Amino acid sequence: MKTMKVLLEDHEIPRQWYNIQADLPTPLRPPLHPATGKPVGPEDLAPIFPMNLIEQEVSTERWIDIPEEVLEKYLIWRPTPLCRARNFEKLLDAPVKIYYKMEGNSPAGSHKPNTAIPQAYYNKVAGVKHLSTETGAGQWGSALSMACQMFGLGCRVFMVKVSYEQKPYRRMMMNVWGAECIPSPSNLTQAGRNVLAEHPDSPGSLGIAISEAIEDAIAHPNAKYSLGSVLNHVMLHQTIIGLEAQKQMAKIGVYPDVVMGCAGGGSNFAGISLPYVRDKIHGKDVKIVGAEPTSCPTLTRGPFAYDFGDLAKMTPLLPMYTLGHDYVPAPIHAGGLRYHGMAPIVSHLVKENLVEARAYHQLDTFEAGVMWARSEGFIPAPETDHVIAAVVDEARRAKEEGKEKVILFNWSGHGMVDLASYDAYLTGKLLPYELPDEEIARALRAIEGFPKP
């Protein structure tokens, strides 16, 4: 029989996360304190994160041990299968072999629990009682709600208002796991009230929701803030995806020519790609591609600059590709991937030409997602549709070049609670959307005068 899935036994699960900072040819630029312009230290981050996660954030050790308590939770669904998309290959009729890492079979339906569970664990052992966070399309909020329930922590999620309204089932998932889900901007925080005073009908943004979550965490005793993407420790936890994939591909004697993932804040793209970036740094010939939306083209049209991670300027200045911290995305149905900045690690890799970025229109992504569902059966999350569109693009390039390629990508989540967006696509309510130049110029005025990386 033809191989459709490559599996790992429970005992083969990776027991360490991989830290790309140990192998970077040039080090990451440090985050800066906005008041002094100097690199932030652990004491600057202590009000919002526990010290054990801060240590991971700044670590340059190559391998970080995964605690047994985290592994126990991982084993509920990990290791995840590596699958061959043979039916999709037939549909594309191109000289490609397509493999995907199935991250949609976690209890929350996405890759996000890979970092939600360790973050909840490390906060628990640090004595934290409650976590506050933000979420866009709801994948991260769902995952952290589940993880907090597993470790007995309270959880409050500020969900971007347009997604809160478009995706009610994500909110319901959070409620089932015991979390409180609040549409952002809200009247619960000063940051939210400020936005509503100026823009009463604001659809919200991740930058706004982050400000609310940080303010909420700081205001309550025994509470901390938790972030589902962007920061170094989040990228670290997600590398279990790529590490498993390397073990699985080695079992069948295959190595990818192209590694791909969708890119919003950077977590699932980093998860699949960072172990392969290490291979590339040490001489492997592998192309690594991040796929983002044209509605939020951070990597493809934003500058590499220092910027705040949130609207209210409560974070350090981060070195990243950015559209400006006061950028508010259009309220379209393209799902998540709508953060104004990109993870410093991913931004650094793009800047150093170790990975590349491509942007895709929402109609192209949904077309690719429907093609996938009608050939492979699984309905992808709208975010995942972006990387599937990139896979289609890469397959067509291979066909034009007459060159055989092995493609590996991260199937980062299922779309079973995002069916309203598919309905909008199938009924012709979605339109091609590309962020206007004038909106980018307006948003980038917010970072004029900031330090240059």
LINQUI-V5916 format. One record per residue. BURIAL is 1 if it has 16 or more other ideal C-beta (glycine too) atoms within 10 Angstrom, else 0. Layout:
# LINQUI-V5916
((BURIAL) (BURIAL))
This chain:
# LINQUI-V5916
((0) (0) (0) (0) (0) (1) (0) (1) (0) (0) (0) (0) (1) (1) (0) (0) (1) (1) (1) (1) (1) (0) (1) (1) (0) (0) (0) (1) (1) (1) (1) (1) (0) (1) (0) (0) (0) (0) (0) (1) (0) (0) (0) (1) (1) (0) (0) (1) (1) (1) (0) (0) (1) (1) (0) (1) (1) (1) (0) (0) (0) (0) (0) (1) (0) (1) (1) (0) (1) (1) (1) (0) (1) (1) (0) (0) (0) (1) (1) (1) (1) (1) (1) (1) (1) (0) (0) (1) (1) (0) (1) (1) (0) (1) (0) (1) (1) (1) (1) (1) (1) (1) (1) (1) (0) (1) (1) (1) (1) (1) (1) (1) (1) (1) (1) (1) (1) (1) (1) (1) (1) (1) (1) (1) (0) (0) (0) (1) (0) (1) (1) (1) (1) (1) (1) (1) (1) (1) (1) (1) (1) (1) (1) (1) (1) (1) (1) (1) (1) (1) (1) (0) (1) (1) (1) (1) (1) (1) (1) (1) (1) (1) (1) (1) (0) (1) (1) (0) (0) (1) (1) (0) (1) (1) (0) (0) (1) (0) (1) (0) (1) (1) (1) (1) (1) (1) (0) (1) (1) (0) (1) (1) (0) (0) (1) (0) (0) (0) (0) (0) (0) (1) (1) (1) (1) (1) (1) (1) (1) (1) (1) (1) (1) (1) (1) (1) (1) (0) (0) (0) (0) (0) (1) (1) (1) (1) (1) (1) (1) (1) (1) (1) (1) (1) (1) (1) (1) (1) (1) (1) (1) (1) (1) (1) (1) (1) (1) (1) (1) (0) (0) (0) (0) (1) (0) (1) (1) (1) (1) (1) (1) (1) (1) (1) (1) (1) (1) (1) (1) (1) (1) (1) (1) (1) (1) (1) (1) (1) (1) (1) (0) (0) (0) (0) (0) (1) (1) (1) (1) (1) (1) (1) (1) (1) (1) (1) (1) (1) (1) (1) (1) (1) (1) (1) (1) (1) (1) (1) (1) (1) (1) (1) (1) (1) (1) (1) (1) (1) (1) (1) (1) (1) (1) (1) (1) (1) (1) (1) (1) (1) (0) (1) (1) (1) (1) (1) (1) (1) (1) (1) (1) (1) (1) (1) (1) (1) (1) (1) (1) (1) (1) (0) (0) (1) (1) (0) (1) (1) (1) (1) (1) (1) (0) (1) (1) (1) (1) (1) (1) (1) (1) (1) (1) (0) (1) (1) (0) (1) (1) (1) (1) (1) (1) (1) (1) (1) (1) (1) (1) (1) (1) (1) (1) (1) (1) (0) (0) (1) (0) (0) (0) (0) (0) (0) (1) (1) (1) (1) (1) (1) (1) (1) (1) (1) (1) (0) (1) (1) (0) (0) (1) (1) (0) (1) (1) (0) (0) (0) (0) (1) (0) (0) (1) (0) (1) (0) (0) (0) (0) (1) (0) (0) (1) (1) (0) (1) (1) (0) (0) (1) (0) (0) (1))
